[in-house]
Amino acid sequence: MNNKKIGEFIALLRKEKGLTQIELAEKLFVTDKAVSKWERGLSLPDITVLEKLALELDVKVEEILHGERENKKQKEERQVIKRDQKRQLILIALLISFTVVLMAFFIIFDYIKYHPSIIKIGNNDYKISNYVLEEKGLEKLQNIVEKSEKATAEYNVSYMEIEVNKNGKLENFTLTVNYFDNNMIYVGRGSYTYDDKNLTYSYTAKEDEKTLLVETYSKNNNIANISEKIKKIPLKEQIKLSELDNYYISYRPNTTLEWGTPIFDARDNKKITTLTKEDYNKGIGGKSDSGVFFAIRLNDGSSIASGQQYLYVFDSTLEDTPINPNYMMETDYYINNGKLQFTRDYGKTYIDADITEEDLEETLNFYGSLSLEENSWFLSTNNLIPIAYFYGEEPVLKISNDNGKTWSEHKFITSSETLGKEITRRVVGFTSQNFGYVLLGTDWTMGSGEIKKLYFTYDGGSSWEEIPLPLNGTSHVVYDFCMYDELVGVLVLRDTLEANFPLVYSTVSGGKTWNEVRYRDSNLPDEITFLSDVDRIEKDGDTYYIKMGQGDSGTLKATFRTGDMISWSFVKTSEENIHTVG
């Protein structure tokens, strides 16, 4: 850069403008000595005043720095360069804008395609990416359910299994929810499976289901409640220590655990830690007592009975244990590895039955089932009332009067005593510590009919008295039998002429006399298509209330009231769970 040439050019321009060095200096807010130095080539204008100098002298900064005015050719070349630069900038801007618009289009298209506003019954395009379960819980699943066709505002999770990767990100899931109306009445079930951008949704209305369970709403099974529990689990860190090949998070209502099962105990707001497989299995995270729990499970998706698992046990949302009769009756039995046990308290404690594995196997083979025959066992919540059950091909009654500490055996009749007919119908029950009943019925033929034997005990099962029955030795066979106390009871027989509605007899004299019951004269509603057994007899003042059911074939119940146990009046219908498998 030629300072002298630049200085001479500045001096020339100043003189053309008719300005002295002092006047130019004042316009630029510098000293006249600075202007003198520029013009003598001793220094150059500071970058901060160069642009203002060019403006005062009516030239371009480039011209000052070159020490001469641009000629016509230079101007044209500079204008061409500027035009080219401007075109390039416009093209770049257009390209960027097009790219942004294109990306926005694909993002919007992708979102619309894979995040529909309504989840339809059938297959739906749906994409879940970078969804960390530990951070977001079940928010995405909740959103899916609430956008589904047929969905209601109130619903419960009845089954959930989510596959995650080693970083705890959701990959696939299976989910089943129960829908309830505003009155918390069950109306239907929704089932979801998600796998690789495909969400399959199915809906089954209550009236189309073939289930023997009556679904009840529980705050414990609310998806938001389960979501909050999941977010408390240090999932990613536990996965690292788990030694599992695959990772599944699952939830099923009312998890039954045996005493001493290793758990992560998160009850009473305990902080959840992470443990190695070895330390977890030692029970360092906690051990469960026996019972039913709110539990979230981490395992590899294989058998929960034998595979490694990590159980996170939380407090129930309700004050009591999250019991749901869909999954366990209060008084129930449990068969596992050839062992029969009873529980009076939803599985919190178990009572061993005094029966060998061989005898139990023979009994189940005789019934042709994996469970005990309906009404062939009896258990009450009252610890003072005996426990009783039948076993074997030739029925033997086992009774315990001390809550399972000791057992006694009682034989009533054998097949040889009943003309070679197997004793297939077995009913046992107690109404008090002392009074109980046994009803036995055989196979029947048109020639001889069913042989029925009824026995009462008044001393807790130590001795038994045979009681006469109506229609013995006929084709009217035993469906059910139930006593309210030592005097009042109901016998239900299958009527060969009207199979859907049984023949019912009652007694108010302890079996000395029996009267046929008129219960179908009370305008039964059309929804009652059949009845088969007596669930219970209750009394209020001088009025008895009898609830009849549909055995193992239906959940509908019909309640009747009567004063004399002969003429019954229909009161109402209801739906209740039945016991199918122990």
Buried (B, 14 or more C-beta within 10 A) or exposed (E): EEBEEBBBBBBBBBEEEEBEBEBBBBBBEBEBEBBBBBBEBEEBBEEEBBEBBBEBBEBBBEBBBBBBBBEEEBEEEEEEEEEEEEEEEEEEEEEEEEEEEEEEEEEEEEEEEBBBEEBEEEEBEBBBEEBBBBEBBBBBBBEBBEBBEBBBEBBBBBBBBBBBEEBBBBBBBBBBBBBBEEEEBBBBBBBBBBEEEEBBBEBBEBEEEEEBBBBBBBEBBBBEBBBBBBBBBBBBEBBBBBEBEEBBBBBBBBBBBEEEBBBBBBEEEBEBBBBBEEBBBEBBBBBBEBBBBBBBBBBBBBEBEEEBBBBBBBBBBEEEBBBBBBBBBBBBBBBEEEBBBBBBBBBBBBBEBBBEEEBBEBBBEBBEEEBBBBBBBBBBEEEEBBBBBBBBBBBBBBBBBEBBEEBBEBEBBEBEBBEEBEBBBBBBBBBBBBBBBBBBBBBBEEEBBBBBBBBBBBEBBEEBEEBEBBBBBBBBBBBBBBBBEBBBBBBBBBBEEEEEBBBBBBBBEBBEEBBEBEBBEBEBEEEBEBBBBBBEBEEEEEEBBBBBBBBBEBBBBBBBBBEEBBBBBBBEEEBEBBBEEB
